[in-house]
Amino acid sequence: MVFSSPCVSPKSHFDIQTNNEQGKSFTAHAHQDLEILYFHAGSGTHQIGTHTFLLQPGSLYFIAPQTLHCLQAHQGSQFFIITFDLKFLPPTSSVAADHDPYRLPLLAPFALQKQLQFHLKPELALQIEQLCLTLLQEKNNHCPCAQDIQRALLTILIGHAFRSHAEVIQNLMPQTVPTARKKEVLVRTLRLIDEGFHQKLSLEEAAGQLYLSSCHLAHLLKRETGKTFVDLLTEKRLEKSSQLLLHTELSINEIASRVGFEDAAYFTKRFRQKVGLSPKAYRAHHTDNRPSQIGER
């Protein structure tokens, strides 16, 4: 799947229409842009690639660029069609995506449309319909900030779809990520931990540096390593602390601070859980059993 930015004029990055403008049925075709179809009345079928979906009120469809799809809507059907290119997304998002649908949550629905039908509960469906109506109004607004408002509304719309199906998406995304991509994420995550374990480092910060959602990174790490981000970070800190205990005369408080623990008591607790000894006892045990020829203190 390729999310390439088409060569378009600055004013054609975004568009929204109703089926009153577009008609009700379309033969098989594909677009250069990303497309969202929100169906709020009537029935019919929508074929995306080799998958056929039943059109029903409250359904969202996300069509990736160059994806063949065919729409057959019955009499009385009502829907909105939104088209935009990758550059229309928030500026940091288009850079982060790097044309890779797995780096950006806003593109996840497009990557998973063939595996998942986005059907919304009535309350959320009304919110999405209102967002579409507002977007339609903003389309003809020539205020200097109109495009920023459109971008914000579009982001909210996609975000609602993602959040309403978050659990399923998070389960599917790691399966969809290519093996090479998984390896890249793991290598870069471990490198971030190696280089930043002595500082405050959170899952959210690491995910941000990798241009991933924190949920996506957490799920991928758990699936691939069996461990959480905190597990991996704590292991690194304890590994480094054991080296400092054996090869320096730093105090327990100093070591805790140097490896990223804000509290020496918590450091001692985690060290004991991992090693079976307190840091002080660990140092004493290995000092007492250290061969004299290497410089017993």
Residue, then its C-alpha position, 0 to 999 in steps of 0.5 A: m500500500v503506497f500513500s504517495s502525495p499527488c501533484v496537486s494545487p495548494k487549494s485541492h488538498f481537501d474536498i467534501q461533497t454529498n451524494n447529491e453532488q456526486g450521484k449515488s453509484f460509481t463503477a470501479h475506480a481508484h484515486q490518488d488521494l485518500e478518501i473517506l465515505y460516511f454513509h448516514a442513510g439508506s442501503g447498498t453495497h461497497q466493494i473495496g478491493t476484493h472485499t464487499f461491505l453492506l452499506q448501512p447508516g452510521s458506517l465509515y469507509f476509508i479508501a487508501p490511494q490507488t485502491l479499486h472500489c465500487l459503490q452501489a447505493h440504493q434509492g434514498s441513500q445519503f452519504f458524504i465523500i471526503t477526499f484529501d492528500l497526505k499533505f493535508l494532514p497535520p504538518t508533523s503527521s505527514v513528516a512522521a508518516d514518511h509514506d508508511p501507514y504503520r507510523l501514524p494512527l491517523l492512517a491506521p483506518f486506511a491500512l485496515q479497511k479491508q479487515l475491519q468495518f467501521h460501524l458507529k454507535p448512534e451517538l457517535a454517528l450523529q457526531i460524525e454527521q455533524l462534523c461532515l456538515t461543518l466541514l461542508q460549510e467550511k469548504n466555502n469559507h475563505c477565512p485565512c484560518a479555514q484550512d486549519i479548521q478543516r484539518a482539525l475537524l478532519t483529524i477529530l473525525i478520523g480520531h473518533a473512528f480510531r478510538s471507537h475501534a481502538e482495541v481491534i485496531q491495536n490487535l490488528m496493527p502489529q499483525t499488519v506491520p511487515t517483519a522488517r518494520k517490526k525489527e526496525v522498531l525493536v532495534r530503535t526502541l532498545r537503542l533509545i533505552d540504551e542511550g536514555f535509561h539514565q534520564k526520565l524516559s516514558l513510553e509516550e516519549a519513545a513512541g513520539q521519537l519513533y513516530l508511533s502511537s504509544c498504544h501501538l508501540a506498547h502492543l508491538l513490544k509486548r507481542e514481540t518480546g513478552k515485556t512492556f516498555v517499563d520492563l525493558l527500561t528497568e532491566k537496563r537500569l538494573e543491569k547498569s546499576s549492578q556494574l556500578l555496584l561492583h566497579t565503583e564506590l558510589s553510594i546507593n543513592e548516587i547509583a540510583s540517580r545515575v541509572g534513572f531512579e528518582d527514589a533510592a528506596y524504589f531502586t532497592k525494591r526493584f533490585r531486590q525483586k530482580v537479583g534476590l539481594s539488596p544493592k548493599a548486600y549484592r555489593a558486599h557479597h561480590t566484594d567478599n568473593r572477588p579474587s584478591q589479584i584483581g584488587e580486593r578493596 
